[in-house]
Amino acid sequence: MDFGAHLPLIAFQGESWSLKRLTDYTQAARDLGFAAVSANDHFVFPRPWLDGPTALAAILDHSGDMALATTVSIPVVRGPIASAKTLAAIDLLSDGRLIVGVGPGSSPLDYAAVGIDFEERWKRLDEAIHTLRALWSNSESPFVGSFYSTDGVRLEPSPAQRPTPPIWIGSWGSAAGMRRVARLGDGWLASAYNTTPEKFAAGKTKLSEHLKKAGKDPETFPNSLCTMFMYLSYDRAVTDRVMQELLAPMIRRPEEDLRRQLLVGPPEECAAKLAAYQQAGLQRVYIWPVADEQQQLEMFQERVAPHVTGTP
C-alpha cells in the first residue's frame, strides 16, 4: 500500500484559498514521500468547493514526480468534450503523470445545475468514457452514441500518454459497478465513506470475476480508495467536534458509520483501519486532512504510515 493526498478543495470552516496554500500543501506532500496528489469534482456542494481540474493544473510545477489523479472527475456534468480537452492538457503538461478517475457524481444538484436528468447518469457515463478514449486516441472510427458523438471532432494536442491516459472508474462496489469497472476501466476507485475493509474485499472478489470474463488480469488491475477524510488527534473532544460539526453534517451519513470508516482519532487506531484495508488488497489510499493540513500530513507519515507499511 502507498498513499496519496487530496488537495484541500473544501472550505470546511470558512478557509480561504490561495495559490500559495495549494503549492505549499503539494510541496509538503511531495517532500514527505506521498506517491500521488489528487483533486475531485463538484459544481454545487454544501460547502464551498474549489474547482478540481483548475487546482490540479495549478500545482503541476510543484508536484515533483508524484502521480496526478482525478478522484473523481464528472465528465457527464462537465461534458465529455470539455473534459477531454482539459484533462489532455493536464496530462501533456505533466509529462504523462495523470490518472483519470471518472464517475457519474453522486449529487442531483450538479445535474440540475447543467440541465441533465440525474437518472441518465450511468448511461451517459458509459458513453462519456468511450468518448474520452476516442478523442484521446484520435481514433479513425468515431464513437457515436445516443448522447455523445466524436464524428468530425478531433482534439489536439493529444495527451502525453498513448493511446490514452489510464481511466479508472469510481464505484461504491455494487455488482453493476464492478461490471462497469471491469468492462470499461483501467483501474477501480472506491470511496472511503461508502465502504469498509470487508465490503472492499467483497467488491474486489466480484471485480476479479468480471475482469476474468473481460479478458483482464485481476492480479495486475490496480485499485485505490479516495476521499478518506482525516484528522489525527489523541484529544477525543477535538475528534468528536470534527466528526459532529464538520464531517457528519457535510457527508450526511450516520456518525457511527463514519467513525468506523474515516481516519478521525488517534494515529494507532487509524493505522489499524488502514492495515485492515491492506489485508483486503487495497493498493493506495488518498487521505484528505480536514484541518491543519500540512501538520496532519506530517503526523500521518510519522505515526500512521509506518504501522501500515512496516517501514520507519
C-alpha positions as CSV (number, residue, x, y, z in Angstrom):
1,M,0.0,0.0,0.0
2,D,1.1,3.6,-0.7
3,F,-0.5,6.9,0.0
4,G,-1.8,9.9,-1.9
5,A,-3.1,13.3,-0.7
6,H,-6.2,15.1,-1.8
7,L,-5.8,18.7,-2.5
8,P,-7.6,21.0,0.1
9,L,-10.5,21.9,-2.1
10,I,-13.3,22.2,0.5
11,A,-13.7,25.1,2.9
12,F,-14.6,23.0,5.9
13,Q,-14.6,26.0,8.3
14,G,-14.6,29.1,6.1
15,E,-11.0,28.8,5.0
16,S,-9.8,31.0,2.1
17,W,-7.8,29.7,-0.9
18,S,-4.7,30.9,-2.4
19,L,-2.2,29.6,-4.9
20,K,0.4,29.6,-2.2
21,R,-1.8,27.4,0.1
22,L,-2.2,24.8,-2.7
23,T,1.5,24.8,-3.7
24,D,2.8,24.7,-0.1
25,Y,0.5,21.7,0.5
26,T,1.7,20.0,-2.7
27,Q,5.3,20.5,-1.8
28,A,4.8,19.2,1.7
29,A,3.1,16.0,0.3
30,R,6.0,15.6,-2.2
31,D,8.7,16.1,0.3
32,L,7.0,13.7,2.8
33,G,7.0,10.9,0.2
34,F,3.4,10.8,-0.9
35,A,3.0,8.9,-4.1
36,A,0.2,11.0,-5.6
37,V,-1.9,14.1,-5.3
38,S,-5.5,14.3,-6.4
39,A,-8.5,16.5,-7.0
40,N,-12.1,15.6,-7.2
41,D,-15.2,17.3,-8.5
42,H,-18.4,19.0,-7.6
43,F,-20.2,22.1,-9.0
44,V,-22.7,22.5,-6.3
45,F,-22.0,21.3,-2.7
46,P,-23.0,22.1,0.9
47,R,-19.6,23.7,1.5
48,P,-17.6,26.0,-0.9
49,W,-15.5,23.7,-3.3
50,L,-12.6,24.9,-5.3
51,D,-12.6,23.7,-8.9
52,G,-10.7,20.5,-9.1
53,P,-9.1,20.4,-12.6
54,T,-8.1,24.1,-12.2
55,A,-6.4,23.3,-8.8
56,L,-4.7,20.2,-10.2
57,A,-3.3,22.3,-13.1
58,A,-2.1,25.0,-10.7
59,I,0.2,22.7,-8.8
60,L,1.9,20.8,-11.7
61,D,5.2,22.6,-11.3
62,H,5.4,21.8,-7.5
63,S,4.4,18.1,-7.7
64,G,7.7,16.5,-8.5
65,D,7.2,13.1,-9.9
66,M,4.0,12.3,-8.0
67,A,1.1,10.9,-9.9
68,L,-1.8,13.2,-10.5
69,A,-5.3,11.9,-10.2
70,T,-8.9,13.0,-10.5
71,T,-10.8,11.2,-7.8
72,V,-13.2,11.6,-9.5
73,S,-13.9,13.9,-12.4
74,I,-17.5,14.1,-13.6
75,P,-17.4,14.2,-17.4
76,V,-21.2,13.9,-17.8
77,V,-21.7,17.1,-15.9
78,R,-18.7,18.9,-17.4
79,G,-19.4,17.4,-20.8
80,P,-17.0,14.8,-22.3
81,I,-15.6,17.1,-25.0
82,A,-14.6,19.8,-22.5
83,S,-13.4,17.1,-20.0
84,A,-11.2,15.5,-22.7
85,K,-9.7,18.9,-23.6
86,T,-8.9,19.9,-20.0
87,L,-7.5,16.5,-18.9
88,A,-5.4,16.1,-22.1
89,A,-3.8,19.4,-21.3
90,I,-3.0,18.3,-17.7
91,D,-1.6,15.0,-18.9
92,L,0.5,16.8,-21.5
93,L,1.9,19.5,-19.2
94,S,2.7,16.9,-16.5
95,D,4.7,14.7,-18.9
96,G,2.1,11.9,-18.7
97,R,1.5,11.6,-14.9
98,L,-2.3,11.8,-15.0
99,I,-4.7,9.1,-13.8
100,V,-8.1,9.9,-14.9
101,G,-10.6,8.8,-12.3
102,V,-14.2,9.3,-13.5
103,G,-17.6,8.7,-12.1
104,P,-21.2,10.0,-12.6
105,G,-21.1,12.1,-9.4
106,S,-23.5,11.5,-6.5
107,S,-25.2,14.9,-6.4
108,P,-28.5,15.6,-8.2
109,L,-27.7,19.3,-7.6
110,D,-24.8,19.1,-10.1
111,Y,-27.1,17.6,-12.7
112,A,-29.8,20.1,-12.1
113,A,-27.3,22.9,-12.5
114,V,-26.5,21.9,-16.0
115,G,-29.9,20.7,-17.0
116,I,-29.2,17.0,-17.3
117,D,-31.5,14.3,-16.0
118,F,-29.9,12.6,-12.9
119,E,-31.4,9.3,-13.8
120,E,-29.4,9.2,-17.1
121,R,-26.1,9.5,-15.3
122,W,-25.0,5.9,-15.7
123,K,-25.9,5.5,-19.4
124,R,-24.2,8.9,-20.1
125,L,-21.1,7.9,-18.1
126,D,-20.6,4.8,-20.2
127,E,-20.8,6.9,-23.4
128,A,-18.6,9.6,-21.9
129,I,-15.8,7.0,-21.3
130,H,-16.0,5.8,-24.9
131,T,-15.9,9.5,-26.0
132,L,-12.8,10.3,-23.9
133,R,-11.0,7.3,-25.3
134,A,-12.0,8.0,-28.9
135,L,-10.9,11.7,-28.6
136,W,-7.6,11.0,-26.9
137,S,-6.6,8.2,-29.3
138,N,-7.7,10.2,-32.4
139,S,-9.4,7.0,-33.4
140,E,-10.2,6.6,-37.1
141,S,-13.5,5.1,-36.1
142,P,-15.5,7.8,-34.3
143,F,-17.7,6.9,-31.3
144,V,-21.4,7.6,-32.0
145,G,-23.8,7.0,-29.1
146,S,-27.2,8.1,-28.0
147,F,-25.9,11.1,-26.1
148,Y,-22.4,11.9,-27.5
149,S,-20.5,11.6,-30.8
150,T,-16.9,12.2,-31.8
151,D,-17.8,12.1,-35.5
152,G,-15.9,15.0,-37.1
153,V,-14.3,16.0,-33.8
154,R,-10.5,16.0,-33.4
155,L,-8.9,17.4,-30.3
156,E,-5.3,18.5,-30.4
157,P,-2.8,18.5,-28.8
158,S,-3.2,14.9,-27.7
159,P,-2.3,13.7,-24.1
160,A,1.3,12.6,-23.4
161,Q,0.2,9.0,-22.6
162,R,-0.6,6.8,-25.6
163,P,-3.0,5.7,-26.6
164,T,-4.8,7.4,-23.7
165,P,-4.2,8.2,-20.1
166,P,-5.5,5.4,-17.8
167,I,-9.2,5.7,-17.0
168,W,-10.1,4.5,-13.5
169,I,-13.8,4.2,-12.7
170,G,-15.3,5.1,-9.4
171,S,-17.7,2.6,-7.9
172,W,-19.0,2.0,-4.4
173,G,-18.8,-1.7,-5.0
174,S,-22.2,-2.7,-6.4
175,A,-22.5,-5.7,-8.8
176,A,-23.3,-3.3,-11.7
177,G,-20.5,-1.0,-10.7
178,M,-18.0,-3.9,-10.7
179,R,-19.1,-5.0,-14.1
180,R,-18.7,-1.4,-15.4
181,V,-15.2,-1.2,-13.9
182,A,-14.1,-4.5,-15.5
183,R,-15.7,-3.7,-18.9
184,L,-14.6,0.0,-19.3
185,G,-11.9,0.7,-16.8
186,D,-8.1,0.6,-16.3
187,G,-8.5,0.7,-12.5
188,W,-11.0,0.9,-9.7
189,L,-11.6,3.8,-7.4
190,A,-13.5,3.0,-4.2
191,S,-15.0,5.7,-1.8
192,A,-13.8,5.7,1.8
193,Y,-17.1,6.9,3.3
194,N,-19.1,4.3,1.3
195,T,-17.2,1.2,2.2
196,T,-15.4,-0.8,4.8
197,P,-12.5,-3.3,4.5
198,E,-15.0,-6.1,4.5
199,K,-17.1,-4.5,1.7
200,F,-14.0,-3.6,-0.2
201,A,-12.7,-7.2,-0.1
202,A,-16.1,-8.4,-1.3
203,G,-16.1,-5.9,-4.1
204,K,-12.6,-6.9,-5.1
205,T,-13.7,-10.5,-5.3
206,K,-16.6,-9.6,-7.5
207,L,-14.4,-7.4,-9.7
208,S,-11.9,-10.3,-10.2
209,E,-14.6,-12.5,-11.6
210,H,-15.8,-9.8,-14.0
211,L,-12.2,-9.0,-15.0
212,K,-11.5,-12.6,-16.0
213,K,-14.7,-12.6,-18.1
214,A,-13.4,-9.4,-19.8
215,G,-10.0,-11.0,-20.5
216,K,-8.2,-8.8,-18.0
217,D,-5.8,-10.0,-15.3
218,P,-7.1,-9.4,-11.8
219,E,-3.6,-9.6,-10.4
220,T,-2.4,-6.6,-12.3
221,F,-5.6,-4.5,-12.2
222,P,-5.0,-1.5,-9.9
223,N,-7.2,0.0,-7.2
224,S,-7.3,2.9,-4.8
225,L,-9.5,4.4,-2.1
226,C,-10.3,8.1,-2.3
227,T,-11.9,10.8,-0.1
228,M,-10.5,9.3,3.1
229,F,-11.2,12.3,5.3
230,M,-8.7,12.5,8.2
231,Y,-8.0,14.3,11.4
232,L,-5.4,12.7,13.7
233,S,-5.5,13.6,17.4
234,Y,-5.3,12.0,20.9
235,D,-7.9,14.5,22.1
236,R,-11.3,12.9,21.9
237,A,-13.1,16.2,22.4
238,V,-11.3,17.5,19.3
239,T,-12.0,14.5,17.1
240,D,-15.6,14.4,18.3
241,R,-16.0,18.0,17.2
242,V,-14.5,17.3,13.8
243,M,-16.9,14.4,13.3
244,Q,-20.1,16.0,14.7
245,E,-19.6,19.6,13.4
246,L,-17.7,19.1,10.1
247,L,-18.0,15.6,8.6
248,A,-21.3,14.1,9.6
249,P,-23.4,17.1,8.5
250,M,-21.4,17.5,5.3
251,I,-21.4,13.9,4.2
252,R,-24.9,13.2,5.5
253,R,-24.0,9.7,6.8
254,P,-24.7,8.3,10.3
255,E,-21.9,9.5,12.6
256,E,-21.4,6.0,14.0
257,D,-20.7,4.7,10.4
258,L,-18.2,7.5,9.7
259,R,-16.4,6.8,12.9
260,R,-15.7,3.3,11.7
261,Q,-14.8,4.3,8.2
262,L,-12.8,7.5,8.3
263,L,-9.4,8.4,9.8
264,V,-10.6,10.5,12.7
265,G,-9.0,9.7,16.0
266,P,-5.7,8.5,17.5
267,P,-3.0,7.6,14.9
268,E,-2.8,4.0,16.1
269,E,-6.5,3.4,15.6
270,C,-6.3,4.9,12.2
271,A,-3.3,2.8,11.3
272,A,-5.3,-0.3,12.3
273,K,-8.1,0.7,9.9
274,L,-5.6,1.0,7.0
275,A,-3.9,-2.2,7.9
276,A,-7.3,-3.9,7.5
277,Y,-7.7,-2.4,4.1
278,Q,-4.2,-3.5,3.2
279,Q,-5.2,-7.1,4.1
280,A,-8.2,-6.7,1.9
281,G,-6.0,-5.9,-1.1
282,L,-6.1,-2.1,-1.2
283,Q,-3.1,-0.6,-3.0
284,R,-3.4,3.1,-2.4
285,V,-5.4,5.4,-0.2
286,Y,-5.9,9.1,-0.8
287,I,-6.1,10.9,2.5
288,W,-7.8,14.3,3.0
289,P,-6.9,16.3,6.1
290,V,-9.9,18.4,7.1
291,A,-7.8,21.0,9.1
292,D,-4.2,21.8,9.9
293,E,-3.3,20.3,6.5
294,Q,0.5,20.2,6.5
295,Q,0.7,19.3,10.1
296,Q,-1.7,16.4,9.5
297,L,0.3,15.2,6.5
298,E,3.4,15.1,8.7
299,M,1.7,13.3,11.5
300,F,0.3,10.7,9.1
301,Q,3.7,9.9,7.7
302,E,5.3,9.8,11.1
303,R,2.7,8.0,13.2
304,V,0.4,6.1,10.8
305,A,2.1,5.1,7.6
306,P,5.0,3.2,9.3
307,H,2.5,1.0,11.2
308,V,0.9,0.1,7.8
309,T,3.8,-0.3,5.5
310,G,6.3,-1.6,8.1
311,T,8.9,0.9,7.2
312,P,10.3,3.5,9.6
